Amino acid sequence: MVAVAVPAAALSLGNAADSGVLIAMMSAGEITAGLVFGAIPWRRSAARLLLAAVAGSAVAVGLAACAAGSLALLFPSLFLVGLCGGPSAIASSALLDTLASRAALTRSYTVMVGVSLVGGALGNAVGGSITEGLGHRQAFMLNACWIAGLWAAGTLFRRALEPAPEAGPASAV
């Protein structure tokens, strides 16, 4: 929804061409966080890291909703959205590495990318309808609520996302 709400916000605030710079700020945040997050060996599980990044995304998109009345405030808030998005992608990939068998890993990545693309397309379609009907600020806010709902579901089912502990010698019977 953010990809649709950003151009609508730029248009509403005076200049549709500003949407390119706003999207670039979000991309810069993703790249920055991706480089830093990907370079750190984390002690936490990929599931916990993903949940932390999703929680950050919900807050960041909520802040973007609050900032949606000012281009000057949208720039840093969208950078923050990107800062949370980069780690989400890396943690999702790392989580898949722990959940899928080695033989099924390529197919699993393919499914994950496919689902992500379909989800993005659906989000853009819904975001377009919401933005057109309610406005860009509400589209940002509903997106933040959706992300918070995903975080809540992930938190409830986190144990299912954790890999099973390795069987020790006592259970090798």
C-alpha positions, 0 to 999 in steps of 0.5 A: 500500500505504501507504494500507492500512498506515496505518489498520492501523498506527493500529488496531494502535497503539490508535486507528483514528481516528488514521489520519485524522491520519496520512493528513493528515500525508502529504497535508501533506507532498505539498502542501508539497513540491508547492508548493515543487518546482513553483515551482522552475525545475529544471536537471535533466531531468524523468527525473532529478528523477522518479528522485530523487523515487522514490529518496526515496520508497523511503527514506521508506517504508522509514523509515515501516516502521521507525517503524510501531511508534510513532504519534509516529514515524509522524507525521514519517515519513509527512510525509516520504513525502508530501514525496517523493510530491508531486515524483514527481507533478510530475516524472511530469507534466513528463516526459510533457510532454517525451515525448508529442507536443503532439497526443497530450498530452491522451490521454497524460495520460488514460492516465497518470491511468488507469494511476495509478488502476488501479495504486493500486487494485491496490496497495491490494488487494495491500496489504490482503492483505499487511497482513492476512496479515503486518502493517502494518510488513511492508506498509510494507517491501514497498512500500519494496522495490517502490518501490526496484525501480521506481527500479532499473528507471527508472535502467536505462531512464533514457535511454529517458525522456530526450527526443532531442536537437534536430537541429542544422543539420548533420543537416537534410539 
